[in-house]
Amino acid sequence: MTLMRKRLDLDREIAGLGERTRDELTAAWTKAYGCPPPKGVKRGLLERSAAWHLQVKRLGGVTSTVKKTLGTGNARRTNVD
């Protein structure tokens, strides 16, 4: 399977998240984080979380260097115009 094909499949899967039930999105959250979502969390956040986890699974997550930087609080805030 080509990279372009994989990307199109991922795009379609992410687009399909809007068709999932809230219960399905909640189950995906619980599987990803090991606990249910906070009470009152909005559907949009459940969808974005599921999309992020799909992308990480297929494309990879942040590097260990980024994790370390974020964990130490040394990340600098920048303005992007």
KEMITOR-937006 format. One record per atom (N, C-alpha, C): residue in one letter; y, x, z. Coordinates in pm, whole numbers, padded with zeros to 5 digits, always signed. Layout:
residues N
AYXZ/...
***
This chain:
residues 81
M-00118+00085+00000/M+00000+00000+00000/M+00124+00090+00000/T+00217+00060-00086/T+00337+00141-00097/T+00433+00112+00018/L+00524+00206+00038/L+00624+00189+00143/L+00710+00065+00117/M+00745+00043-00009/M+00826-00074-00044/M+00751-00203-00010/R+00623-00206-00040/R+00541-00324-00011/R+00533-00348+00141/K+00514-00240+00216/K+00508-00252+00362/K+00639-00306+00417/R+00750-00259+00361/R+00882-00303+00407/R+00903-00451+00376/L+00861-00494+00256/L+00874-00635+00220/L+00788-00723+00310/D+00668-00677+00342/D+00581-00752+00433/D+00645-00764+00571/L+00704-00655+00619/L+00771-00657+00749/L+00890-00752+00745/D+00968-00746+00639/D+01084-00836+00626/D+01040-00982+00629/R+00932-01013+00560/R+00881-01151+00558/R+00832-01193+00698/E+00765-01101+00766/E+00714-01135+00899/E+00830-01159+00996/I+00933-01077+00987/I+01050-01096+01073/I+01120-01227+01039/A+01134-01257+00912/A+01196-01383+00872/A+01117-01503+00924/G+00987-01488+00934/G+00902-01596+00982/G+00908-01620+01131/L+00973-01532+01205/L+00982-01551+01351/L+01054-01680+01386/G+01145-01722+01302/G+01218-01846+01327/G+01130-01970+01323/E+01015-01957+01261/E+00921-02069+01252/E+00823-02074+01369/R+00821-01969+01449/R+00731-01969+01565/R+00784-02062+01673/T+00691-02115+01750/T+00731-02202+01862/T+00784-02115+01975/R+00856-02179+02065/R+00906-02105+02181/R+00790-02049+02262/D+00681-02126+02273/D+00564-02078+02347/D+00506-01952+02283/E+00503-01946+02149/E+00453-01827+02080/E+00545-01707+02103/L+00675-01731+02100/L+00770-01623+02125/L+00762-01575+02269/T+00743-01668+02361/T+00728-01632+02502/T+00601-01550+02523/A+00493-01587+02456/A+00368-01511+02465/A+00387-01369+02409/A+00462-01357+02300/A+00488-01225+02243/A+00569-01139+02340/W+00667-01199+02406/W+00747-01127+02507/W+00657-01079+02620/T+00574-01171+02671/T+00486-01137+02783/T+00391-01023+02746/K+00340-01027+02625/K+00251-00920+02579/K+00326-00787+02570/A+00447-00791+02519/A+00525-00669+02499/A+00574-00608+02630/Y+00619-00692+02723/Y+00683-00643+02845/Y+00596-00653+02970/G+00484-00722+02959/G+00394-00734+03073/G+00436-00835+03177/C+00536-00917+03144/C+00582-01022+03235/C+00650-01129+03150/P+00660-01250+03203/P+00727-01355+03126/P+00876-01326+03113/P+00942-01384+03014/P+01087-01363+03000/P+01161-01424+03118/P+01281-01375+03144/P+01361-01433+03252/P+01385-01582+03228/K+01395-01655+03336/K+01421-01798+03326/K+01554-01820+03255/G+01553-01911+03159/G+01675-01946+03089/G+01708-01857+02970/V+01619-01762+02936/V+01648-01675+02823/V+01654-01759+02695/K+01750-01729+02612/K+01770-01806+02490/K+01670-01766+02382/R+01642-01860+02295/R+01546-01839+02187/R+01584-01720+02099/G+01712-01703+02072/G+01757-01592+01988/G+01714-01457+02042/L+01721-01441+02173/L+01678-01314+02233/L+01528-01297+02220/L+01453-01404+02235/L+01308-01397+02216/L+01274-01354+02073/E+01347-01409+01976/E+01324-01374+01835/E+01362-01229+01808/R+01476-01185+01859/R+01519-01047+01836/R+01425-00948+01902/S+01376-00982+02020/S+01280-00895+02087/S+01152-00883+02006/A+01102-00995+01956/A+00981-00994+01875/A+01004-00912+01747/A+01120-00927+01685/A+01152-00852+01563/A+01156-00702+01592/W+01218-00664+01702/W+01227-00523+01737/W+01088-00464+01758/H+01003-00537+01828/H+00867-00487+01853/H+00786-00477+01724/L+00806-00569+01631/L+00739-00558+01501/L+00785-00431+01428/Q+00915-00406+01431/Q+00968-00288+01364/Q+00916-00159+01427/V+00913-00155+01558/V+00863-00036+01628/V+00716-00012+01594/K+00641-00119+01592/K+00498-00108+01561/K+00476-00052+01420/R+00556-00097+01325/R+00537-00057+01186/R+00612+00069+01147/L+00733+00087+01201/L+00819+00196+01156/L+00836+00307+01259/G+00794+00280+01383/G+00811+00379+01489/G+00932+00346+01575/G+00929+00392+01696/G+01036+00365+01791/G+01133+00481+01801/V+01209+00482+01907/V+01304+00590+01928/V+01228+00717+01965/T+01288+00830+01935/T+01225+00958+01963/T+01227+00988+02112/S+01144+01080+02154/S+01140+01118+02295/S+01273+01179+02339/T+01342+01246+02248/T+01473+01303+02281/T+01573+01193+02313/V+01572+01086+02233/V+01663+00974+02258/V+01628+00907+02390/K+01500+00886+02414/K+01458+00825+02541/K+01506+00909+02659/K+01491+01040+02647/K+01532+01129+02756/K+01683+01121+02776/T+01758+01122+02667/T+01904+01115+02676/T+01948+00985+02741/L+01889+00874+02698/L+01924+00746+02757/L+01884+00739+02903/G+01770+00796+02937/G+01721+00794+03074/G+01806+00875+03170/T+01873+00978+03118/T+01957+01061+03205/T+02099+01011+03215/G+02134+00913+03132/G+02270+00860+03134/G+02368+00950+03063/N+02320+01045+02983/N+02408+01136+02912/N+02449+01086+02774/A+02407+00967+02739/A+02446+00912+02610/A+02595+00881+02614/R+02665+00917+02509/R+02810+00893+02503/R+02838+00770+02419/R+02931+00692+02463/R+02971+00574+02389/R+03066+00617+02278/T+03039+00569+02158/T+03128+00601+02045/T+03175+00472+01981/N+03293+00477+01925/N+03347+00363+01852/N+03317+00383+01705/V+03260+00281+01645/V+03231+00286+01503/V+03319+00184+01433/D+03402+00231+01344/D+03492+00141+01270/D+03442+00119+01131/
***
